[in-house]
Amino acid sequence: MGKYFHVFKIGIQNTLVYRVNFLFRALFGLIPLAGTLFVWRAIFADKGPDAQVGEYTLRAMVSYYLLVTFIDALTAVAEDDWQIASDIKDGLISQLLLKPVDYLTYRLSLYFSGRTTYTTVALIPVSLFAYYLRDYLVAPADVSTLGLFVVSVILAAFLQFFIAYAVAMLAFWVLDISTFIFIQFAFEYIASGHLFPLDILPPPLALALKFTPYPYLSFFPAAIYLGRVSGTELWQGLALQVFWVVACYGLARLLWARGVRRYSAVGG
Protein backbone atom coordinates (compact mmCIF):
# COMPACT_ATOMS: atom_id res chain seq x y z
CA MET A 1 0.00 0.00 0.00
CA GLY A 2 3.05 2.27 0.22
CA LYS A 3 2.87 3.24 -3.46
CA TYR A 4 -0.78 4.26 -3.13
CA PHE A 5 0.00 6.39 -0.08
CA HIS A 6 2.67 8.05 -2.21
CA VAL A 7 0.06 8.65 -4.93
CA PHE A 8 -2.19 10.17 -2.23
CA LYS A 9 0.57 12.58 -1.17
CA ILE A 10 1.37 13.54 -4.77
CA GLY A 11 -2.34 14.08 -5.37
CA ILE A 12 -2.56 16.49 -2.43
CA GLN A 13 0.46 18.41 -3.74
CA ASN A 14 -1.12 18.68 -7.19
CA THR A 15 -4.55 19.75 -5.95
CA LEU A 16 -3.10 22.35 -3.56
CA VAL A 17 -2.19 24.34 -6.66
CA TYR A 18 -5.94 24.88 -7.16
CA ARG A 19 -6.74 25.81 -3.55
CA VAL A 20 -8.02 29.27 -4.55
CA ASN A 21 -10.25 27.65 -7.20
CA PHE A 22 -11.60 25.31 -4.52
CA LEU A 23 -12.26 28.24 -2.20
CA PHE A 24 -14.23 30.15 -4.83
CA ARG A 25 -16.09 26.97 -5.84
CA ALA A 26 -17.12 26.44 -2.22
CA LEU A 27 -18.14 30.10 -1.86
CA PHE A 28 -20.26 30.16 -5.01
CA GLY A 29 -21.68 26.76 -4.07
CA LEU A 30 -23.29 28.44 -1.05
CA ILE A 31 -25.30 30.82 -3.26
CA PRO A 32 -27.87 28.23 -4.46
CA LEU A 33 -27.95 26.83 -0.91
CA ALA A 34 -28.82 30.28 0.44
CA GLY A 35 -31.52 30.66 -2.21
CA THR A 36 -33.01 27.28 -1.29
CA LEU A 37 -33.08 28.18 2.40
CA PHE A 38 -34.80 31.51 1.65
CA VAL A 39 -37.48 29.62 -0.28
CA TRP A 40 -38.08 27.19 2.58
CA ARG A 41 -38.19 30.03 5.12
CA ALA A 42 -40.88 31.70 3.02
CA ILE A 43 -42.83 28.43 2.83
CA PHE A 44 -42.70 27.93 6.60
CA ALA A 45 -43.52 31.59 7.25
CA ASP A 46 -46.82 31.20 5.40
CA LYS A 47 -47.69 28.11 7.43
CA GLY A 48 -47.08 29.62 10.87
CA PRO A 49 -44.40 29.28 13.59
CA ASP A 50 -45.16 25.64 14.42
CA ALA A 51 -45.51 24.47 10.83
CA GLN A 52 -44.10 21.22 9.52
CA VAL A 53 -43.47 19.95 5.99
CA GLY A 54 -43.33 16.19 5.91
CA GLU A 55 -42.50 16.11 9.63
CA TYR A 56 -39.67 18.63 9.09
CA THR A 57 -39.65 21.83 11.10
CA LEU A 58 -37.84 24.86 9.68
CA ARG A 59 -34.92 24.14 11.99
CA ALA A 60 -34.67 20.53 10.83
CA MET A 61 -34.97 21.55 7.18
CA VAL A 62 -32.13 24.08 7.45
CA SER A 63 -29.98 21.50 9.26
CA TYR A 64 -30.74 18.99 6.52
CA TYR A 65 -29.49 21.23 3.71
CA LEU A 66 -26.37 22.20 5.65
CA LEU A 67 -25.65 18.52 6.26
CA VAL A 68 -26.10 17.69 2.57
CA THR A 69 -23.67 20.50 1.68
CA PHE A 70 -21.14 19.17 4.19
CA ILE A 71 -21.55 15.57 2.94
CA ASP A 72 -21.19 16.74 -0.64
CA ALA A 73 -17.91 18.50 0.20
CA LEU A 74 -16.60 15.28 1.73
CA THR A 75 -17.74 12.81 -0.92
CA ALA A 76 -18.54 14.47 -4.28
CA VAL A 77 -16.58 13.32 -7.32
CA ALA A 78 -14.77 16.31 -8.83
CA GLU A 79 -13.95 15.46 -12.44
CA ASP A 80 -12.58 12.03 -11.53
CA ASP A 81 -14.92 10.37 -14.03
CA TRP A 82 -13.79 12.79 -16.78
CA GLN A 83 -10.13 12.15 -15.97
CA ILE A 84 -10.57 8.37 -15.99
CA ALA A 85 -12.37 8.52 -19.34
CA SER A 86 -9.60 10.76 -20.68
CA ASP A 87 -6.92 8.30 -19.49
CA ILE A 88 -8.65 5.52 -21.41
CA LYS A 89 -9.36 7.53 -24.57
CA ASP A 90 -5.86 9.04 -24.77
CA GLY A 91 -4.11 5.76 -23.98
CA LEU A 92 -2.57 7.00 -20.73
CA ILE A 93 -3.54 3.82 -18.89
CA SER A 94 -0.93 1.93 -20.94
CA GLN A 95 1.87 3.11 -18.66
CA LEU A 96 -0.01 1.77 -15.63
CA LEU A 97 -0.92 -1.55 -17.23
CA LEU A 98 2.79 -2.33 -17.47
CA LYS A 99 3.41 -1.61 -13.79
CA PRO A 100 2.38 -3.38 -10.56
CA VAL A 101 -0.34 -0.79 -9.96
CA ASP A 102 -4.04 -1.45 -9.61
CA TYR A 103 -5.79 1.30 -11.57
CA LEU A 104 -8.91 1.41 -9.38
CA THR A 105 -6.86 1.78 -6.19
CA TYR A 106 -4.65 4.34 -7.93
CA ARG A 107 -7.67 6.46 -8.88
CA LEU A 108 -9.23 5.95 -5.44
CA SER A 109 -6.06 7.38 -3.86
CA LEU A 110 -6.28 10.44 -6.12
CA TYR A 111 -9.99 10.80 -5.31
CA PHE A 112 -9.34 10.88 -1.56
CA SER A 113 -6.43 13.31 -1.98
CA GLY A 114 -8.70 15.67 -3.92
CA ARG A 115 -11.49 15.36 -1.34
CA THR A 116 -9.02 16.02 1.49
CA THR A 117 -7.77 19.23 -0.10
CA TYR A 118 -11.20 20.47 -1.17
CA THR A 119 -12.79 19.73 2.22
CA THR A 120 -9.99 21.53 4.06
CA VAL A 121 -10.42 24.64 1.91
CA ALA A 122 -14.24 24.50 1.77
CA LEU A 123 -14.46 24.09 5.53
CA ILE A 124 -13.80 27.82 5.98
CA PRO A 125 -16.83 29.26 4.10
CA VAL A 126 -19.11 26.36 5.10
CA SER A 127 -18.24 26.80 8.78
CA LEU A 128 -18.90 30.55 8.60
CA PHE A 129 -22.22 29.91 6.88
CA ALA A 130 -23.16 27.31 9.49
CA TYR A 131 -22.21 29.72 12.28
CA TYR A 132 -24.49 32.36 10.76
CA LEU A 133 -27.34 29.81 10.88
CA ARG A 134 -26.35 28.36 14.25
CA ASP A 135 -29.78 29.02 15.77
CA TYR A 136 -31.30 26.60 13.24
CA LEU A 137 -28.78 23.77 13.65
CA VAL A 138 -29.87 20.49 15.22
CA ALA A 139 -27.32 18.49 17.23
CA PRO A 140 -27.16 14.67 16.97
CA ALA A 141 -29.12 12.80 19.61
CA ASP A 142 -26.05 11.08 21.09
CA VAL A 143 -22.47 10.01 20.39
CA SER A 144 -23.52 6.71 18.79
CA THR A 145 -25.68 8.59 16.28
CA LEU A 146 -22.69 10.77 15.38
CA GLY A 147 -20.51 7.65 15.00
CA LEU A 148 -23.01 5.96 12.68
CA PHE A 149 -23.25 9.19 10.69
CA VAL A 150 -19.46 9.16 10.17
CA VAL A 151 -19.56 5.49 9.08
CA SER A 152 -22.36 6.23 6.63
CA VAL A 153 -20.49 9.22 5.15
CA ILE A 154 -17.39 7.04 4.59
CA LEU A 155 -19.53 4.43 2.84
CA ALA A 156 -21.15 7.21 0.78
CA ALA A 157 -17.69 8.37 -0.36
CA PHE A 158 -16.80 4.87 -1.60
CA LEU A 159 -20.19 4.50 -3.27
CA GLN A 160 -19.85 7.89 -4.98
CA PHE A 161 -16.47 6.96 -6.39
CA PHE A 162 -17.43 3.46 -7.55
CA ILE A 163 -20.49 4.79 -9.40
CA ALA A 164 -18.39 7.44 -11.15
CA TYR A 165 -15.68 4.88 -11.93
CA ALA A 166 -18.20 2.45 -13.44
CA VAL A 167 -19.68 5.19 -15.65
CA ALA A 168 -16.17 6.23 -16.76
CA MET A 169 -15.46 2.64 -17.82
CA LEU A 170 -17.91 3.17 -20.70
CA ALA A 171 -15.02 5.01 -22.40
CA PHE A 172 -13.74 1.57 -23.46
CA TRP A 173 -16.81 1.23 -25.69
CA VAL A 174 -17.98 4.82 -26.36
CA LEU A 175 -15.82 7.63 -27.73
CA ASP A 176 -17.59 10.40 -25.78
CA ILE A 177 -19.24 9.53 -22.45
CA SER A 178 -20.27 13.08 -21.53
CA THR A 179 -23.96 12.29 -22.14
CA PHE A 180 -23.83 9.36 -19.71
CA ILE A 181 -22.05 11.47 -17.08
CA PHE A 182 -24.61 14.29 -17.33
CA ILE A 183 -27.56 11.89 -17.18
CA GLN A 184 -26.08 10.11 -14.17
CA PHE A 185 -25.37 13.42 -12.44
CA ALA A 186 -28.88 14.77 -13.09
CA PHE A 187 -30.52 11.65 -11.69
CA GLU A 188 -28.13 11.60 -8.74
CA TYR A 189 -28.89 15.25 -7.91
CA ILE A 190 -32.59 14.51 -7.59
CA ALA A 191 -32.57 10.95 -6.22
CA SER A 192 -29.82 11.48 -3.64
CA GLY A 193 -31.70 14.19 -1.77
CA HIS A 194 -29.76 17.26 -2.90
CA LEU A 195 -32.86 19.01 -4.17
CA PHE A 196 -35.21 18.09 -1.29
CA PRO A 197 -35.47 15.47 1.49
CA LEU A 198 -36.64 12.23 -0.06
CA ASP A 199 -39.01 11.39 2.80
CA ILE A 200 -41.34 14.25 1.84
CA LEU A 201 -42.10 12.38 -1.40
CA PRO A 202 -45.18 10.13 -1.70
CA PRO A 203 -44.45 6.91 0.29
CA PRO A 204 -44.47 4.54 -2.74
CA LEU A 205 -41.91 6.69 -4.59
CA ALA A 206 -39.74 7.13 -1.50
CA LEU A 207 -39.83 3.37 -0.92
CA ALA A 208 -38.85 2.66 -4.53
CA LEU A 209 -35.88 5.04 -4.32
CA LYS A 210 -34.72 3.33 -1.13
CA PHE A 211 -33.72 0.28 -3.19
CA THR A 212 -31.48 2.30 -5.51
CA PRO A 213 -27.94 3.42 -4.57
CA TYR A 214 -28.62 7.16 -4.82
CA PRO A 215 -30.30 7.91 -1.45
CA TYR A 216 -27.22 6.51 0.29
CA LEU A 217 -25.01 9.22 -1.21
CA SER A 218 -26.49 12.12 0.79
CA PHE A 219 -30.00 11.61 2.13
CA PHE A 220 -29.37 8.55 4.29
CA PRO A 221 -26.29 9.92 6.15
CA ALA A 222 -28.20 13.16 6.81
CA ALA A 223 -31.23 11.20 8.00
CA ILE A 224 -29.03 9.32 10.48
CA TYR A 225 -27.64 12.56 11.90
CA LEU A 226 -31.10 14.10 12.25
CA GLY A 227 -32.54 10.97 13.87
CA ARG A 228 -34.96 10.41 10.99
CA VAL A 229 -34.09 6.70 10.91
CA SER A 230 -33.63 4.46 13.93
CA GLY A 231 -33.87 0.87 15.10
CA THR A 232 -34.47 -1.76 12.43
CA GLU A 233 -34.84 0.85 9.68
CA LEU A 234 -31.40 2.25 10.51
CA TRP A 235 -29.63 -1.11 10.36
CA GLN A 236 -31.49 -2.10 7.21
CA GLY A 237 -30.40 1.16 5.62
CA LEU A 238 -26.76 0.60 6.57
CA ALA A 239 -26.98 -2.96 5.21
CA LEU A 240 -28.36 -1.66 1.91
CA GLN A 241 -25.66 0.99 1.79
CA VAL A 242 -22.95 -1.66 2.27
CA PHE A 243 -24.66 -3.82 -0.37
CA TRP A 244 -24.57 -1.02 -2.94
CA VAL A 245 -20.93 -0.24 -2.16
CA VAL A 246 -20.00 -3.89 -2.76
CA ALA A 247 -22.25 -4.16 -5.83
CA CYS A 248 -20.85 -1.00 -7.46
CA TYR A 249 -17.31 -2.09 -6.62
CA GLY A 250 -17.97 -5.44 -8.31
CA LEU A 251 -19.49 -3.69 -11.33
CA ALA A 252 -16.48 -1.37 -11.57
CA ARG A 253 -14.10 -4.35 -11.47
CA LEU A 254 -16.15 -6.25 -14.07
CA LEU A 255 -16.30 -3.32 -16.51
CA TRP A 256 -12.55 -2.75 -16.14
CA ALA A 257 -11.77 -6.41 -16.82
CA ARG A 258 -14.05 -6.48 -19.86
CA GLY A 259 -12.80 -3.13 -21.12
CA VAL A 260 -9.10 -3.94 -20.89
CA ARG A 261 -9.65 -7.02 -23.07
CA ARG A 262 -10.70 -4.82 -25.97
CA TYR A 263 -8.37 -1.91 -25.22
CA SER A 264 -5.62 -1.06 -27.68
CA ALA A 265 -3.14 1.79 -27.78
CA VAL A 266 -1.19 2.88 -30.84
CA GLY A 267 2.03 4.83 -30.98
CA GLY A 268 4.84 5.59 -28.55
C-alpha positions, 0 to 999 in steps of 0.5 A: 500500500506504500505506493498508493500512499505516495500517490495520495501525497502527490495528489494532495500536492497537485490539488493544492495548486488549485486551492483558490479555485476550490475556495471560490467553488465552495463560496459560489456553491453556497449561493444556491444553498442560500436561495433554497433556504430563503425559499423554505423560510418563506414556505414555513412563514406562510404556514405559521411558527409551528408548521411542519413539511413532511415532519420537518420543522424549519430548523430541521430543514435548514440543518438537513441542507447544511448537512447535505452541503457538508456531505457533498464537500466530503464525498462528491466526485470532482472530475474524476470520471472525466479524468478516468475517461480521458486516461482511457481515450488518450491511452494513458492507462498503458503506462499503468498496465505495465506496472504493478499498480491497480488502476482502481486503487490508484484512482481511489487514492487520487480521489481521496487526496482531492477530497481532502484538499477540497474539504480543508479549503471548503471548511472555511466558508461552510463553517462561517455559513453554518455559524451564521445559521447556528440558531437553526442547527440540530445536534445529533441525539447522542455520540452513537448517532454521530458515529453511525453518521461518520460510518455512513459518510465514509460508505457514501464516499466509496459509493460515490467513487465506484459509481463514477468509476463504473460510468467512466469505464464506458469510455472503453466502448464509447468515444464520448461519455459526456452524455452518460455522465450528465444523465447520471449526475442529473438523476443523482442530484434529484434521487440522492436528496440534494434538491429536497429530502426524499421522505417528503415524497409520496411513500411509494416513490420514497420506498422505490428510491430506497432500493437504488444506490442514490439515497445513500449518497447524501440523504441517508447519512443526513437522516441518520444525523437528524434521527430520521431513521432508527432501530431496524430501519437504521440497520437495514439502511446501513446494510443496503448501503454496504450492499450497494458499495460492494455491488458498485465495486464489483461492477467497476471491477467487471467493466474494467476487466471487460474493457481492458480485453478490448483496449488497444493503444497505438504509438509511442 
